[in-house]
Amino acid sequence: MYIKGVIFLFVALLFVSCNQTAKDTETNATIPPQQVNVHTLKKERYPVWISFSGKTQAYESVDVISRVQGELLDFDFLEGHKVKKGDLLYQIDKSPYQAQYNQQLALLQKDKATLALAQATIDRYKPLVAEQLAPREKLDQLQANLKELKAIVQSDEAKLNELRLNLHYCDITATIDGYIGKSNLLVGNLVNVGDKLATITNSDKLYVYFTPTTQDVALIKKYAKEPYPKVKVTLSKDMNDSLYLDGRVDFIDNRANSTTDTVMLRAVVDNPKQLIFAGSFVHIALFLGEYEALALSINQITQDMDGEYVYVVDENSTLHKRYIKIVFENNQMAFVKGGLKEGDRVVVGLFHSLQEDKKVISKEVANPIRVR
């Protein structure tokens, strides 16, 4: 009796299992193949950019420095506004320097009169010496005195020029075109020699400094089609941002920093609307040139222990993993030399759900590479 019960239970379980398998088979048969987006590869010309970060510096920047001491009487500019070369900026009290100048001028005139009298005396004395009516020693003494008076006059003139400069320095003017910052001293304050009164910055152009690695610089030198490539500079990482400045690299240092293994590069960019301030941290895109190649968006590529790979869909709508060889890549795309060919349909996205030899329905989409 017990044996018959066991046999009955086994037959019942086998029946349920077979029934479930049939249902699973029926369900699998009704599940449609997965849909994937694909892009068909072909050689195209791509503009190639590489990105860096850096910092701007004013193309010209001048500190307004006092060369004389005195009371600040006035400043003739609006802080933060544009000034032109030669514009009057500050006025320092001239009265002490004017008094010194007038005194020195009077002294010069007095010494010139004494010099003229000494010259006239010699002119009168020379004929007498020639006719032996006066001693030669007296003439020599007069001529020595004349030389001394000439030296005094020259010293007076040098001192007068110095005082004239001091008067000139009391009116402080702009030495470049640019925007002037905040005044460091207010009217009525005592200005000392060497005081920094303000700063004028010309930011119509900007220097942009950045430090690629030595490997990046080697890449630039190898692939750039110009020795000094053009650049775009923006405050945003999105280089498609309309707020960018155009320029060009103008300096590549001739040695690497041994500590950081980087090389200093500098670009000059036009900034006529003052979109970017001097001293700003910026993003730089450097243009290598246009190249014809098989290229993938970096978002089409994934990686495992065996290397970088993509999924392709064959003519039978079956997925296959393809390992690839990349010869160049930036933050947008990668140039592929091996593993793929023109006409291959490469999957765009959905890597986590893809399986080798799985049937799929493919939908052609536009080239996923975004170019500037």
Secondary structure, DSSP 8 states (H G I E B T S, - for coil): -HHHHHHHHHHHHHHHHHHHHHHHHHHHHHS--EEEEEEE---EEEEEEEEEEEEEEEEEEEEEE--S-EEEEEE-S-TTSEE-TT-EEEEE--HHHHHHHHHHHHHHHHHHHHHHHHHHHHHHHHHHHHTTSS-HHHHHHHHHHHHHHHHHHHHHHHHHHHHHHHHHHTEEE-SSSEEE---SS-TT-EE-TT-EEEEEEEEEEEEEEE--BHHHHHHHHHH-SSSS-EEEEESSS-TT-S-EEEEEEEEE-SS-BTTTTB--EEEEEE-TT--S-TT-EEEEEEEEEEEEE-EEEGGG-EEETTEEEEEEE-TTSBEEEEE-EEEEE-SSEEEEEES--TT-EEE-S-GGG--TT-BEEEEE--------
